[in-house]
Amino acid sequence: MPLSMNREVFITAAVTGSGGTQDRSPHVPRSPQQIAESAIAAAKAGAAVVHCHVRDPETGVPSRDLGYYREVTDRIRDADVDVVLNLTAGMGGDIVFGGVESPFPVADGTDMIGATERVAHVAECLPEICTLDCGTMNFAEADYVMTNTPGMLTAMGRMMTELGVKPEIEAFDTGHLWYAKQLVADDVLDSPALVQLCMGVPWGAPDDLNTFMAMVHNVPDDWTFSAFALGRNQMAYVAAAVLAGGNVRVGLEDNLWLAKGQLATNAQLVERAVTIIENMGARVIGPQEVRDKLGLTKRVPRG
């Protein structure tokens, strides 16, 4: 299909993630208050969407604690800036095998739970968007497998749709897009869908442009997509995504650096993305425009 540059771009800020980055930068937020404050600062810098995980406030280790999600959600909704809330639903699908000769029993770090529990915080907090990782893959470290079976994805996707929360399909390779299209064909997910193209995550799709364009060409014409790359290519993919007709994601989940030797904050990464987008002649759109574009429902703070 012919590609055209996106002139109306929204920015997602992925503010903390679930990687072991908490001790690599003082700017990676840990507590619910820190995560919310970093998300609010990113929104003030120009992010229309904030994508949030939660962590143990003391250790910084990734968490699934419902109370942490509730606090982050409430703090963001009570803030003096509007932003679309996007919560992860990727936690709880982790298997760390015991080794090549004795894979069972599984090792420390395994965190496998059922579909309902994986979506419990989404049902509780009702964000406008939540993520749905549409495939299983070898994920970075040794014997760790990110596990999302077809049955699990069907169950989780139906729950999200019934809750009125729009899934953001996380696609780490072309096969994930293939299955996402099947979920839409099976009426598990509504169409047009929302996709995040995740580039450069070992061992998914590498972040070369040929692979990126193969991913883009596998997104249906009427779907909305965004894209990011890890590390040093994060800002290059701001430009690449806009040129390919998409939206962009930046943030400390994917990259800790603003420049060589200069650790970034989430707000600084968003500000850099805004500069790139505007210098390309495009406009950064706000949260209400994103809601209108994607058909999202804004939830009000709890009274």
C-alpha positions as CSV (number, residue, x, y, z in Angstrom):
1,M,0.0,0.0,0.0
2,P,1.2,3.6,-0.6
3,L,2.4,5.2,2.6
4,S,1.7,8.8,3.7
5,M,3.2,10.7,6.6
6,N,0.9,11.1,9.6
7,R,0.2,14.8,10.2
8,E,-1.8,14.4,13.4
9,V,0.4,12.4,15.8
10,F,-0.2,11.3,19.4
11,I,2.6,10.5,21.8
12,T,2.5,7.6,24.3
13,A,4.8,7.9,27.3
14,A,5.7,4.5,28.7
15,V,6.9,5.7,32.1
16,T,8.4,2.7,34.0
17,G,7.9,-0.7,32.4
18,S,8.6,-4.1,33.9
19,G,12.3,-4.4,33.2
20,G,15.1,-4.5,35.7
21,T,16.0,-0.8,35.1
22,Q,15.2,0.5,38.6
23,D,18.8,0.6,39.7
24,R,20.2,1.9,36.4
25,S,18.7,5.4,36.6
26,P,17.4,7.5,39.5
27,H,14.7,8.8,37.2
28,V,12.9,5.4,36.8
29,P,9.9,5.8,39.1
30,R,9.1,3.1,41.7
31,S,6.3,4.1,44.1
32,P,2.8,4.7,42.9
33,Q,3.2,8.4,43.7
34,Q,6.5,8.6,41.7
35,I,4.9,6.7,38.8
36,A,1.9,9.0,38.7
37,E,4.0,12.2,39.1
38,S,6.2,11.1,36.2
39,A,3.2,10.3,34.1
40,I,1.7,13.7,34.9
41,A,4.9,15.4,34.0
42,A,5.0,13.5,30.7
43,A,1.4,14.6,29.9
44,K,2.3,18.2,30.6
45,A,5.3,17.8,28.2
46,G,2.9,16.7,25.4
47,A,2.1,13.0,25.9
48,A,-1.6,12.3,25.1
49,V,-1.3,8.8,26.5
50,V,0.6,7.4,29.5
51,H,1.3,3.7,29.6
52,C,1.8,2.4,33.2
53,H,3.2,-0.6,35.0
54,V,3.6,-0.6,38.8
55,R,6.6,-1.6,41.0
56,D,7.3,-2.4,44.6
57,P,8.0,1.0,46.2
58,E,11.0,-0.3,48.2
59,T,12.8,-2.5,45.8
60,G,11.6,-1.3,42.4
61,V,10.8,-4.8,41.4
62,P,7.9,-5.1,39.0
63,S,4.6,-5.8,40.7
64,R,1.0,-6.8,40.0
65,D,-0.4,-5.3,43.3
66,L,-3.9,-4.1,42.7
67,G,-3.6,-1.3,45.4
68,Y,-0.6,0.1,43.5
69,Y,-2.6,0.3,40.3
70,R,-5.5,1.9,42.1
71,E,-3.3,4.6,43.6
72,V,-1.5,5.3,40.3
73,T,-4.9,5.6,38.5
74,D,-6.5,7.8,41.1
75,R,-3.5,10.2,41.3
76,I,-3.4,10.6,37.5
77,R,-7.2,11.1,37.3
78,D,-7.0,13.7,40.0
79,A,-4.2,15.7,38.3
80,D,-4.6,19.1,36.8
81,V,-3.7,17.8,33.4
82,D,-5.8,15.6,31.1
83,V,-4.3,12.4,29.7
84,V,-5.5,9.0,28.4
85,L,-4.7,6.2,30.8
86,N,-3.2,3.0,29.4
87,L,-2.4,0.1,31.9
88,T,-0.4,-2.9,31.1
89,A,-2.0,-6.4,31.1
90,G,1.3,-8.1,30.2
91,M,2.2,-9.2,33.7
92,G,1.5,-12.8,34.8
93,G,2.6,-14.6,31.7
94,D,6.2,-15.3,32.6
95,I,7.9,-18.7,32.5
96,V,11.5,-19.1,33.5
97,F,12.5,-22.7,32.7
98,G,14.9,-24.6,34.9
99,G,17.6,-25.2,32.3
100,V,18.3,-27.0,29.1
101,E,18.6,-30.4,30.6
102,S,16.0,-30.0,33.4
103,P,13.4,-27.5,32.4
104,F,11.0,-28.6,35.1
105,P,10.4,-27.5,37.8
106,V,10.4,-24.0,36.6
107,A,12.8,-21.5,38.2
108,D,12.4,-18.4,40.3
109,G,11.0,-15.5,38.3
110,T,8.1,-17.6,36.9
111,D,4.8,-15.7,37.3
112,M,2.0,-17.5,35.5
113,I,-1.6,-16.7,36.5
114,G,-5.0,-17.1,34.8
115,A,-6.8,-14.7,32.4
116,T,-9.2,-13.2,35.0
117,E,-6.4,-12.4,37.4
118,R,-4.3,-10.9,34.7
119,V,-7.1,-8.5,33.9
120,A,-8.2,-7.9,37.5
121,H,-6.6,-4.5,37.8
122,V,-8.1,-3.4,34.4
123,A,-11.6,-4.4,35.7
124,E,-10.9,-2.5,38.9
125,C,-9.4,0.7,37.5
126,L,-11.2,0.8,34.0
127,P,-8.4,2.6,32.1
128,E,-9.3,3.8,28.6
129,I,-6.7,1.5,27.1
130,C,-4.9,-1.7,28.3
131,T,-2.3,-3.7,26.5
132,L,-2.7,-7.2,25.0
133,D,0.6,-8.9,24.0
134,C,-0.5,-10.9,21.0
135,G,2.0,-13.8,21.1
136,T,4.5,-16.0,22.9
137,M,8.2,-15.4,22.4
138,N,11.7,-16.0,23.8
139,F,12.2,-12.8,25.7
140,A,15.7,-11.4,26.2
141,E,17.1,-13.4,29.1
142,A,18.3,-17.1,28.8
143,D,15.3,-19.3,29.5
144,Y,12.6,-16.7,30.0
145,V,9.5,-17.1,27.8
146,M,6.8,-14.5,27.5
147,T,3.7,-16.7,27.4
148,N,0.4,-15.7,25.7
149,T,-1.4,-18.7,24.3
150,P,-4.3,-18.3,21.8
151,G,-6.8,-19.4,24.5
152,M,-5.4,-16.9,27.0
153,L,-5.5,-14.1,24.5
154,T,-9.1,-14.9,23.5
155,A,-10.2,-14.9,27.1
156,M,-8.4,-11.7,28.0
157,G,-9.5,-10.0,24.8
158,R,-13.1,-10.8,25.4
159,M,-12.9,-9.5,29.0
160,M,-11.3,-6.2,27.8
161,T,-13.9,-5.7,25.1
162,E,-16.8,-6.4,27.6
163,L,-15.3,-3.9,30.1
164,G,-15.3,-1.2,27.4
165,V,-11.5,-0.9,27.6
166,K,-9.7,-0.7,24.2
167,P,-6.9,-3.2,23.9
168,E,-3.7,-1.9,22.5
169,I,-2.3,-4.9,20.6
170,E,1.4,-5.3,21.4
171,A,3.0,-6.8,18.4
172,F,6.6,-8.0,18.8
173,D,6.7,-9.8,15.4
174,T,4.7,-10.3,12.3
175,G,3.0,-13.5,13.6
176,H,1.5,-11.4,16.5
177,L,-0.2,-9.2,13.9
178,W,-1.5,-12.2,12.1
179,Y,-3.1,-13.5,15.3
180,A,-4.4,-10.0,16.2
181,K,-6.3,-10.0,12.9
182,Q,-7.7,-13.4,13.7
183,L,-9.0,-12.0,17.1
184,V,-10.8,-9.3,15.2
185,A,-12.2,-11.8,12.6
186,D,-13.5,-13.9,15.5
187,D,-15.2,-10.8,17.1
188,V,-13.0,-11.0,20.2
189,L,-11.6,-7.5,19.5
190,D,-13.5,-4.7,17.9
191,S,-12.4,-3.2,14.6
192,P,-10.7,-0.8,13.8
193,A,-8.1,-1.9,16.3
194,L,-5.1,-0.2,18.0
195,V,-1.6,-1.6,17.5
196,Q,1.8,-0.9,19.1
197,L,4.7,-2.1,17.0
198,C,7.5,-3.1,19.4
199,M,10.8,-3.0,17.6
200,G,14.2,-4.2,18.7
201,V,13.0,-6.3,21.7
202,P,15.1,-9.5,21.9
203,W,14.0,-11.9,20.4
204,G,11.2,-10.4,18.5
205,A,11.3,-8.1,15.4
206,P,14.7,-6.4,15.0
207,D,14.6,-2.6,14.6
208,D,15.9,-2.4,11.0
209,L,13.7,-0.5,8.6
210,N,13.0,-3.5,6.3
211,T,11.5,-5.4,9.2
212,F,9.7,-2.3,10.4
213,M,8.1,-1.8,7.1
214,A,7.1,-5.4,6.9
215,M,5.3,-4.9,10.2
216,V,3.6,-1.7,9.0
217,H,2.4,-3.4,5.8
218,N,0.8,-6.1,8.0
219,V,-1.4,-3.5,9.8
220,P,-4.8,-3.2,8.2
221,D,-5.4,0.2,6.5
222,D,-8.2,1.2,8.9
223,W,-6.3,0.3,12.1
224,T,-4.3,2.9,14.1
225,F,-0.7,2.1,14.9
226,S,2.1,3.4,17.0
227,A,5.7,2.3,17.2
228,F,8.8,2.4,19.3
229,A,12.3,1.0,19.4
230,L,14.5,0.3,22.3
231,G,17.6,2.3,23.5
232,R,19.5,4.5,21.2
233,N,17.1,4.1,18.3
234,Q,14.1,5.4,20.3
235,M,14.1,8.9,18.7
236,A,15.0,7.7,15.3
237,Y,11.8,5.6,15.4
238,V,9.8,8.7,16.3
239,A,10.6,10.0,12.9
240,A,10.3,6.6,11.2
241,A,6.8,6.0,12.7
242,V,5.5,9.4,11.7
243,L,6.8,9.0,8.1
244,A,5.2,5.5,7.9
245,G,1.8,7.0,8.9
246,G,1.8,6.1,12.6
247,N,2.1,7.5,16.1
248,V,4.9,7.3,18.5
249,R,5.9,6.0,21.9
250,V,8.8,7.1,24.1
251,G,9.7,6.8,27.7
252,L,11.9,5.2,30.3
253,E,10.4,1.7,29.8
254,D,12.2,1.6,26.5
255,N,15.2,3.9,26.8
256,L,17.0,5.6,29.8
257,W,19.1,8.1,27.8
258,L,18.6,11.6,26.4
259,A,22.1,11.7,24.9
260,K,25.4,9.9,25.5
261,G,26.1,10.1,29.2
262,Q,22.9,12.0,30.0
263,L,20.2,10.1,31.8
264,A,16.6,11.3,30.8
265,T,13.4,11.9,32.5
266,N,10.1,10.9,30.9
267,A,9.2,14.5,30.4
268,Q,12.5,15.2,28.6
269,L,11.9,12.2,26.3
270,V,8.4,13.5,25.4
271,E,9.8,17.0,24.8
272,R,12.4,15.6,22.4
273,A,9.7,13.7,20.6
274,V,7.5,16.8,20.3
275,T,10.4,18.7,18.8
276,I,11.0,16.0,16.2
277,I,7.4,15.7,15.2
278,E,6.8,19.4,14.9
279,N,10.1,19.9,13.0
280,M,8.7,17.3,10.5
281,G,5.7,19.5,9.9
282,A,3.2,17.4,11.8
283,R,1.1,18.4,14.8
284,V,1.0,16.7,18.2
285,I,-2.6,16.0,19.2
286,G,-4.0,16.0,22.7
287,P,-5.9,13.4,24.8
288,Q,-9.4,14.4,23.8
289,E,-8.5,14.2,20.1
290,V,-7.1,10.7,20.8
291,R,-10.4,9.7,22.5
292,D,-12.4,11.0,19.6
293,K,-10.1,9.2,17.1
294,L,-10.1,5.9,18.9
295,G,-13.6,5.9,20.4
296,L,-12.4,5.9,24.0
297,T,-14.5,6.5,27.1
298,K,-13.0,8.8,29.8
299,R,-13.6,7.7,33.3
300,V,-14.0,10.3,36.0
301,P,-12.1,10.2,39.4
302,R,-13.8,8.3,42.2
303,G,-15.7,10.6,44.5
